[in-house]
Amino acid sequence: MATSLPSESVQQQPQATAEEIFARVSAREQKLSRLLVFYISGGLLFMLLPGTFLGVWNLISISGRRAAESISPSWIQAHGHAQVLEPVS
């Protein structure tokens, strides 16, 4: 058995016009758009800097020792992860 709301409580709520609804939705979408831009920019910046730093560090280490085998595999893997995940974020 469904209960119904009293008709007076429904009538007390003012109806929003199309312009008011559009203004609210537009403001919300602009805020979400700015948040998305900030999120993507932050992710790219965060992934670009560590990946580039580790890559340069690996190249300097390789050139200093003149052997790629002397570099720790974990450093090479970390650089690879940062470079691969850079476009994803």
C-alpha positions as CSV (number, residue, x, y, z in Angstrom):
1,M,0.0,0.0,0.0
2,A,1.5,3.3,-1.1
3,T,1.3,6.4,1.0
4,S,0.8,9.7,-0.7
5,L,2.2,13.0,0.3
6,P,-0.1,15.8,1.4
7,S,-1.0,18.0,-1.5
8,E,-0.1,21.2,0.4
9,S,3.6,20.2,0.9
10,V,3.9,19.6,-2.8
11,Q,2.4,22.9,-3.6
12,Q,4.7,24.9,-1.2
13,Q,7.8,24.0,-3.3
14,P,8.4,26.7,-5.9
15,Q,8.8,25.5,-9.4
16,A,12.1,26.4,-11.0
17,T,12.0,28.0,-14.4
18,A,14.0,26.7,-17.3
19,E,16.5,29.6,-17.0
20,E,17.1,28.9,-13.3
21,I,17.7,25.2,-14.0
22,F,20.0,26.0,-16.9
23,A,22.0,28.5,-14.7
24,R,22.4,25.9,-11.9
25,V,23.5,23.2,-14.4
26,S,25.8,25.5,-16.2
27,A,27.5,26.6,-13.0
28,R,27.9,23.0,-11.9
29,E,29.4,22.0,-15.2
30,Q,31.9,24.8,-15.2
31,K,33.1,23.8,-11.7
32,L,33.4,20.2,-12.8
33,S,35.2,21.2,-15.9
34,R,37.8,23.2,-13.9
35,L,38.2,20.3,-11.5
36,L,38.8,17.9,-14.5
37,V,41.4,20.2,-16.0
38,F,43.2,20.5,-12.7
39,Y,43.1,16.8,-12.2
40,I,44.5,16.0,-15.6
41,S,47.1,18.7,-15.4
42,G,48.2,17.6,-12.0
43,G,48.5,14.0,-13.1
44,L,50.5,14.9,-16.2
45,L,52.8,17.1,-14.2
46,F,53.3,14.5,-11.5
47,M,54.0,11.7,-13.9
48,L,56.1,13.8,-16.3
49,L,58.6,15.0,-13.7
50,P,59.4,11.7,-12.0
51,G,59.6,9.8,-15.3
52,T,61.9,12.3,-16.8
53,F,64.0,12.6,-13.7
54,L,64.5,8.8,-13.4
55,G,65.3,8.6,-17.1
56,V,67.9,11.3,-17.0
57,W,69.3,9.7,-13.8
58,N,69.6,6.3,-15.5
59,L,71.3,7.8,-18.5
60,I,73.8,9.7,-16.3
61,S,74.5,6.5,-14.4
62,I,74.9,4.4,-17.5
63,S,77.3,6.9,-19.1
64,G,79.3,7.3,-15.9
65,R,79.9,3.5,-15.6
66,R,79.8,2.8,-19.4
67,A,77.6,-0.2,-18.8
68,A,73.9,-0.5,-18.8
69,E,74.0,-3.7,-16.6
70,S,75.3,-1.7,-13.6
71,I,72.0,0.1,-13.2
72,S,69.5,-1.4,-10.7
73,P,66.6,-3.1,-12.5
74,S,64.2,-1.4,-10.1
75,W,65.3,2.0,-11.3
76,I,64.8,1.1,-14.9
77,Q,61.4,-0.4,-14.1
78,A,60.4,2.7,-12.1
79,H,61.4,4.9,-15.1
80,G,59.5,2.7,-17.5
81,H,56.4,2.8,-15.3
82,A,56.5,6.6,-15.0
83,Q,56.9,7.0,-18.8
84,V,54.2,4.5,-19.6
85,L,51.7,5.8,-17.1
86,E,52.3,9.5,-18.1
87,P,49.8,9.5,-21.0
88,V,47.2,7.6,-19.0
89,S,46.8,10.2,-16.2
